[in-house]
């Protein structure tokens, strides 16, 4: 009886030991599985950290590119605004130049009309004509001829002729000043003119060509 109980106890102890070994093996296997999972998770974390670092670098690079693009855009906007201001100023200058040129042309036309009226009055005062003298002006020979032929008239006519001559000189000076508008090209130098009488003064070359008195 005692022997049988001893064997049973031994069998139970063996079974318990076997069961403990199996459970220990299972626990070890589970531990090894957990360790493998931990290692895999660590590798995944390292990969994620690497991806995060790459993403941060890419974000920083894109941020630098965006800042550079924004700076270039601001510079382009400033340049466009300055170009628009320069264009507006150029348009205003061109408009002012055109207005000054048109005003100069109007004044020149008015002076030409006034000279034509004065020359017509000279024709009325000078009844006789003589050949041009050596001191006649090569620019306006017909006017000089009329003036010289009228010098033999009465004293009041001579005074009127002198006044008309002075007025012609004033109008000629005004036309010369008016033709010097900013938009107009500078006039070429005039050829040398032979000396005239002291009482004769210069006339504008533009008005001498193509204009005759009484003919």
C-alpha positions in Angstrom: 0.0 0.0 0.0 2.7 2.4 0.9 4.7 1.5 -2.2 1.7 2.2 -4.4 1.1 5.6 -2.9 4.8 6.4 -3.3 4.6 5.6 -7.0 1.5 7.7 -7.4 3.2 10.6 -5.7 6.2 10.2 -7.9 4.0 10.1 -11.0 2.2 13.2 -9.9 5.4 14.9 -9.2 6.7 13.9 -12.6 3.5 15.1 -14.3 3.7 18.4 -12.4 7.4 18.8 -13.4 6.5 18.0 -17.0 3.7 20.4 -16.9 6.0 23.1 -15.4 8.5 22.5 -18.1 5.9 22.8 -20.8 4.5 26.0 -19.2 8.1 27.3 -18.9 8.8 26.5 -22.5 5.5 28.2 -23.5 6.4 31.2 -21.4 9.9 31.3 -22.9 8.4 31.0 -26.4 6.0 33.8 -25.6 8.9 35.9 -24.2 10.9 35.3 -27.3 7.9 36.3 -29.4 7.6 39.5 -27.4 11.3 40.2 -27.8 10.9 39.7 -31.6 7.9 42.0 -31.6 9.9 44.6 -29.6 12.8 44.3 -32.0 10.5 44.8 -34.9 8.8 47.7 -33.3 12.2 49.3 -32.6 13.2 48.9 -36.2 9.8 50.4 -37.2 10.4 53.3 -34.8 13.9 53.9 -36.3 12.4 53.8 -39.8 9.7 56.3 -38.7 12.3 58.5 -37.1 14.3 58.4 -40.3 11.3 59.3 -42.3 10.5 62.1 -39.9 14.0 63.5 -40.3 13.7 63.3 -44.0 10.2 65.0 -43.8 11.7 67.8 -41.6 14.5 68.3 -44.0 12.2 68.4 -47.0 9.9 70.8 -45.1 12.8 73.1 -44.2 14.0 73.0 -47.8 10.5 73.7 -49.1 10.2 76.5 -46.5 13.5 78.0 -47.8 12.3 77.7 -51.4 9.0 79.3 -50.4 10.7 82.2 -48.7 13.0 82.7 -51.7 10.0 82.6 -54.0 8.2 85.1 -51.8 11.2 87.4 -51.8 11.5 87.2 -55.6 7.7 87.8 -55.9 8.0 90.9 -53.7 10.9 92.2 -55.7 9.0 91.6 -59.0 6.0 93.4 -57.6 8.2 96.4 -56.5 9.9 96.4 -59.9 6.5 96.3 -61.6 5.2 99.2 -59.5 8.3 101.2 -60.2 8.0 100.5 -63.9 4.4 101.6 -63.8 5.4 104.8 -62.1 8.2 105.4 -64.6 5.7 104.8 -67.5 3.2 107.2 -66.0 5.9 109.8 -65.6 7.1 109.3 -69.1 3.5 109.6 -70.4 3.1 112.9 -68.5 6.4 114.2 -69.8 5.4 113.2 -73.4 2.0 114.8 -73.0 3.6 118.0 -71.6 6.1 118.0 -74.5 3.4 117.5 -77.0 1.3 120.3 -75.4 4.4 122.6 -75.4 5.1 121.8 -79.1 1.5 122.4 -80.1 1.5 125.7 -78.2 4.8 126.7 -79.9 3.3 125.9 -83.3 0.1 127.9 -82.5 2.2 130.8 -81.5 4.4 130.5 -84.6 1.3 130.5 -86.8 -0.1 133.6 -85.0 3.3 135.3 -85.5 3.3 134.3 -89.2 -0.2 135.7 -89.6 0.9 138.9 -87.9 3.9 139.2 -90.1 1.7 138.7 -93.2 -0.6 141.5 -92.0 2.4 143.8 -91.4 3.9 143.0 -94.8 0.6 143.7 -96.4 0.6 147.1 -94.6 4.1 147.7 -95.9 2.9 147.1 -99.4 0.2 149.6 -98.9 2.7 152.2 -97.6 5.3 151.5 -100.2 3.8 152.6 -103.6 7.0 152.5 -105.6 9.5 149.6 -106.0 13.2 149.8 -106.7 15.8 147.2 -107.4 17.3 145.6 -104.3 20.3 147.6 -103.1 23.6 146.1 -102.0 22.5 146.3 -98.4 19.2 144.4 -99.0 18.6 141.4 -96.8 19.0 138.1 -98.6 16.3 136.6 -96.4 13.4 138.9 -97.2 14.4 140.8 -100.4 10.8 141.9 -101.2 10.3 143.4 -97.8 13.6 145.3 -98.0 12.7 146.5 -101.5 9.4 147.8 -100.3 11.0 149.4 -97.3 13.7 151.1 -99.4 11.2 152.3 -101.9 9.1 153.7 -99.2 12.0 155.6 -97.6 11.5 158.4 -100.1 7.9 158.9 -98.9 6.7 161.5 -96.6 8.0 161.8 -93.0 4.9 160.3 -91.4 5.2 157.3 -93.8 8.9 156.9 -92.9 8.0 156.9 -89.2 5.3 154.3 -89.8 7.7 152.2 -91.7 10.2 152.4 -88.9 7.6 151.3 -86.5 6.5 148.4 -88.7 10.1 147.4 -89.1 10.6 147.3 -85.3 7.4 145.3 -85.0 8.6 142.8 -87.6 11.8 142.4 -85.7 9.9 141.7 -82.4 7.6 139.2 -84.1 10.6 137.5 -85.7 12.3 137.2 -82.3 9.1 135.8 -80.8 8.9 133.2 -83.6 12.5 132.2 -83.1 11.9 131.7 -79.3 8.7 129.8 -79.9 10.3 127.3 -82.3 12.7 126.3 -79.6 10.2 123.9 -78.0 11.4 120.9 -76.0 10.1 118.3 -78.4 11.3 120.1 -81.5 14.9 119.4 -82.8 17.5 122.1 -82.4 17.7 124.4 -85.5 20.8 124.2 -87.6 23.2 127.1 -87.7 22.3 129.8 -90.1 24.7 130.7 -93.0 26.7 133.9 -92.8 24.7 136.9 -93.9 26.3 140.0 -95.5 26.1 143.1 -93.3 23.0 145.2 -93.7 22.2 148.8 -93.0 22.2 149.8 -89.4 18.5 150.4 -89.4 17.7 147.0 -90.9 17.5 144.1 -88.5 17.3 140.3 -89.0 14.2 138.4 -90.0 13.3 134.8 -89.4 14.5 132.5 -92.2 11.4 130.3 -92.1 9.2 133.3 -93.1 11.4 134.5 -96.0 11.0 131.4 -98.1 7.9 131.2 -100.3 6.5 134.6 -99.3 6.4 137.6 -101.7 5.0 141.1 -101.4 2.4 142.2 -103.8 3.5 139.7 -106.5 
